[in-house]
């Protein structure tokens, strides 16, 4: 079986995270990475027999210059968000048939930020839920 959902120690399921009480307990979230260029990746390796759509909902508490959220498919950046979004947002993208490596990444900014993060700058976290691969 080549369909593998794996996450590194930089992501937690909602029911393991006390900060997630107000969010869906089935969501998965990152643990913010530290340092310039630090990153937290969630990697999904799948085989897509026919063209399909990847659909997820996400809550994004990120803000440049601190960090941004990106989705890569086979090493190519396909989606980027750099500003905090209120509430849940839908993310959709086309997947071609074949082996796919999908990486959900929260990437720290590339330089030292000379000021403190404010509450409206987000927490450096992203929550993913209801991810589906929908055949077309």
C-alpha positions in Angstrom: 0.0 0.0 0.0 1.6 3.3 -1.1 -0.9 5.6 0.5 0.9 7.0 3.5 0.0 9.9 5.7 3.0 10.7 7.9 3.8 13.7 10.0 6.9 14.6 11.8 7.3 15.7 15.4 6.4 19.3 14.4 2.7 18.4 13.9 0.1 17.2 16.5 -3.4 15.9 16.2 -6.0 18.1 17.8 -6.9 15.8 20.6 -3.2 15.8 21.8 -3.0 19.6 22.0 -4.6 21.5 24.8 -4.6 24.7 22.8 -7.0 23.1 20.3 -10.0 22.9 22.7 -12.0 25.5 20.7 -11.2 23.8 17.3 -12.3 20.5 15.8 -10.7 17.7 17.8 -9.9 15.9 14.5 -7.7 18.7 13.1 -4.0 18.4 12.9 -1.7 21.4 13.7 1.9 22.2 13.6 4.2 23.0 16.5 5.8 26.3 15.5 9.4 26.0 14.3 12.0 28.3 15.7 14.8 30.1 14.0 15.3 31.8 10.7 14.2 29.5 7.9 12.7 27.0 10.4 9.9 24.9 9.0 7.2 22.4 10.0 6.2 19.9 7.3 3.3 17.5 7.0 3.9 15.0 4.1 1.4 12.9 2.3 2.6 10.3 -0.2 -0.1 8.9 -2.4 -0.7 7.2 -5.7 -3.5 8.9 -7.7 -4.9 6.5 -10.3 -6.8 9.2 -12.2 -6.8 13.0 -12.1 -8.3 14.2 -8.8 -8.8 17.2 -6.6 -7.2 17.7 -3.2 -9.6 19.5 -0.9 -8.9 20.5 2.7 -10.1 23.2 5.1 -7.6 25.2 7.0 -7.4 27.7 9.7 -4.3 29.9 9.2 -2.8 31.9 12.1 0.3 32.9 10.2 1.6 36.3 9.2 4.7 37.4 7.2 7.3 38.5 8.1 7.1 35.8 10.8 6.1 32.8 8.6 3.9 31.7 5.7 2.0 28.6 4.7 2.7 26.7 1.5 1.6 23.5 -0.2 4.1 21.7 -2.5 3.2 18.9 -4.9 6.2 16.9 -6.1 8.6 19.8 -5.0 6.6 22.5 -6.9 4.9 25.2 -4.8 1.3 25.2 -5.7 -0.4 27.3 -3.0 0.9 30.1 -0.6 -0.7 32.2 2.1 1.2 34.9 3.8 -1.4 36.7 5.8 -3.7 35.5 8.6 -7.2 34.5 7.5 -10.2 34.6 9.9 -12.1 31.3 10.3 -11.8 28.2 8.2 -10.9 28.5 4.5 -11.2 25.9 1.7 -8.1 24.9 -0.2 -8.5 23.0 -3.5 -6.0 22.0 -6.1 -5.8 19.6 -9.1 -3.7 16.5 -8.8 -2.6 14.6 -11.9 -2.5 10.8 -12.0 0.6 9.1 -10.7 2.7 9.1 -7.6 2.3 12.4 -5.6 4.2 13.8 -2.7 2.2 16.6 -1.1 3.9 18.8 1.6 2.0 21.2 3.8 4.6 23.6 5.1 4.8 26.4 7.6 8.0 28.2 6.7 9.6 30.9 9.0 10.6 34.1 7.3 14.2 34.5 6.1 15.4 37.2 8.4 15.3 38.4 12.0 12.2 40.4 12.8 13.1 43.4 14.9 9.7 43.7 16.7 7.4 41.5 18.8 4.5 39.6 17.3 1.1 41.1 18.2 -2.0 39.0 18.8 -3.4 39.9 15.3 -0.2 38.6 13.7 -1.3 35.1 14.5 0.3 32.3 16.5 2.5 30.7 13.8 0.1 27.8 13.6 -2.1 26.2 10.9 -4.9 23.7 11.4 -5.8 21.3 8.7 -9.1 19.3 8.6 -11.4 17.3 6.3 -8.7 16.6 3.7 -9.9 14.5 0.8 -8.7 13.3 -2.5 -11.7 13.4 -4.8 -11.5 11.5 -8.2 -12.7 13.4 -11.2 
